[in-house]
Amino acid sequence: MSRDTAAAGFTIVELLVVIAIAAILLAAAAPNFSSFVAQQRVRATTSELQHDLALARVQAVEGQQQVFLDFTVANGVTTGWQLAADADGNGTVASTEIIKTSDTLPTALKICTNSGGAVPSRLTFLPNGRIAELANGSVTLTGLRVSAGTDAFRTLYFGPTGRVNIVDKSQDSGASACS
């Protein structure tokens, strides 16, 4: 009886060739994956901000009081926001009036106005659900933009009644990312 003495399996050279091909394919896919991750971060942050703006509007109408969305800014960069109901009507936020705090904004993301300017420190929802004029009175804020570089951004547009709609980069002609 004759048996083939060759062992079944792969040689080290064959394994190294397969690993090299896999590494090349992964290196080619990495830039696309980082773009995908940035787009998903923008999408998640924009959705959370839209939800919190809608929550502020509902709280203002239901409670017949002003509700503030205060942006947290550190070193000129928006790092999060806080919702608070002005239950006592004094225009300041007490710890008992805080509804929600969101301070988990990824460092790669930026928030700006839809015209590219700096985010106001506070948005105020009135008891009728509308957004009050900004403190300086000279700017009518019509939206906010969340961006991660030039390829990934979404814009939140405010309607006259305070309702918020999200528009993707592909549908927002002439818009640019936050600088």
C-alpha positions in Angstrom: 0.0 0.0 0.0 1.4 3.3 -1.1 0.5 6.5 0.8 1.1 10.1 -0.4 3.4 11.6 2.2 2.6 15.2 1.3 0.8 16.9 4.2 -2.5 18.6 3.6 -2.8 22.3 4.3 -1.1 25.6 3.2 2.5 26.5 3.0 3.8 29.6 4.8 4.3 31.3 1.4 0.7 30.8 0.5 -0.4 32.2 3.9 1.8 35.3 3.5 0.4 35.9 0.0 -3.2 35.8 1.3 -2.3 38.1 4.3 -0.6 40.6 1.9 -3.6 40.7 -0.4 -6.0 41.2 2.6 -3.8 44.0 3.9 -3.9 45.8 0.5 -7.7 45.5 0.3 -8.1 46.8 3.8 -5.8 49.8 3.1 -7.8 50.6 0.0 -11.1 50.5 2.0 -9.9 52.5 5.1 -10.4 56.0 3.6 -14.0 55.1 2.6 -14.6 53.7 6.1 -13.4 56.9 7.8 -15.7 58.9 5.6 -18.6 56.6 6.5 -17.8 56.9 10.3 -17.8 60.8 10.0 -21.1 60.8 8.2 -22.7 58.5 10.8 -21.4 60.8 13.6 -22.9 63.8 11.9 -26.2 61.9 11.4 -26.4 60.8 15.0 -25.5 64.2 16.5 -28.0 66.0 14.1 -30.7 63.6 15.1 -30.0 64.1 18.8 -30.0 67.8 18.4 -33.3 67.7 16.5 -34.8 65.6 19.2 -33.7 68.0 21.9 -35.0 71.0 20.0 -38.3 69.3 19.6 -38.3 68.4 23.3 -37.6 72.0 24.2 -40.5 73.2 22.0 -42.9 70.7 23.5 -41.8 71.6 27.1 -42.3 75.3 26.3 -45.8 74.8 24.9 -47.0 72.3 27.6 -45.6 74.2 30.5 -46.5 77.7 29.1 -43.0 78.8 29.9 -39.7 79.6 28.2 -37.3 76.7 27.6 -33.7 77.3 27.0 -31.2 75.3 24.9 -27.8 76.6 26.1 -24.8 75.6 24.1 -21.6 74.7 25.9 -18.5 76.2 24.3 -14.9 75.5 25.2 -12.0 77.2 23.4 -14.4 78.4 20.7 -15.8 75.0 19.9 -19.3 73.8 20.8 -18.9 70.7 23.0 -22.6 70.1 23.9 -25.8 71.6 25.1 -28.3 71.7 28.0 -32.1 72.0 28.1 -33.7 73.9 30.9 -37.2 75.1 31.6 -37.5 78.6 33.1 -40.1 77.6 35.7 -39.7 80.8 37.8 -39.5 83.1 34.8 -36.3 84.9 35.9 -34.3 84.1 32.7 -31.6 82.1 34.6 -31.2 78.4 34.9 -31.3 76.8 38.4 -30.1 73.2 38.9 -33.7 72.1 39.5 -34.8 73.5 36.1 -32.4 71.4 34.0 -34.3 68.9 31.7 -31.4 67.3 29.9 -27.7 67.7 29.4 -25.8 66.5 26.3 -22.1 66.9 26.5 -20.9 64.1 24.4 -20.2 65.9 21.1 -17.3 64.1 19.3 -14.3 66.4 19.0 -14.2 66.0 15.2 -17.7 67.6 14.9 -18.5 71.3 14.7 -21.8 73.1 15.1 -22.4 76.5 13.4 -25.3 78.5 12.2 -26.5 77.7 8.7 -24.8 80.8 7.4 -21.4 79.5 8.8 -21.3 81.8 11.9 -20.7 80.9 15.5 -23.5 79.2 17.4 -25.4 81.5 19.8 -24.9 80.7 23.5 -28.7 80.3 23.9 -31.8 79.5 21.9 -35.1 80.3 23.7 -38.3 78.6 22.9 -41.3 80.7 23.8 -44.6 79.4 25.3 -46.1 79.5 21.8 -43.4 77.1 20.5 -41.6 79.7 18.5 -37.9 80.5 18.8 -37.2 83.9 20.3 -34.9 86.4 18.6 -31.3 86.2 19.6 -30.1 88.4 22.4 -28.4 90.9 20.0 -31.6 91.2 18.0 -29.7 91.7 14.8 -29.6 88.1 13.5 -32.6 85.9 12.7 -31.4 82.4 13.2 -32.9 80.1 10.6 -30.9 77.0 11.2 -27.9 75.1 12.6 -25.3 73.0 10.8 -23.4 70.0 12.2 -20.3 69.1 10.2 -17.3 66.8 10.2 -15.0 68.3 7.6 -16.2 69.3 4.1 -17.7 66.0 3.1 -20.2 65.3 5.9 -22.7 67.9 7.1 -26.4 68.2 7.8 -28.4 71.3 8.4 -31.3 71.8 10.9 -33.7 74.4 9.5 -36.2 76.2 11.8 -39.7 76.9 10.5 -41.6 80.0 11.6 -43.5 78.0 14.2 -40.3 76.5 15.7 -40.5 73.2 14.0 -37.1 71.7 13.0 -36.3 69.9 9.8 -33.1 68.2 8.8 -31.6 68.6 5.3 -28.7 66.5 4.1 -25.7 67.9 2.3 -26.9 66.4 -1.0 -30.2 68.4 -0.8 -28.7 71.6 0.6 -27.4 73.4 -2.5 -24.9 76.1 -1.9 -24.3 75.1 1.7 -20.9 74.6 3.1 -19.4 72.9 6.2 -18.6 74.8 9.4 -15.2 76.4 9.3 
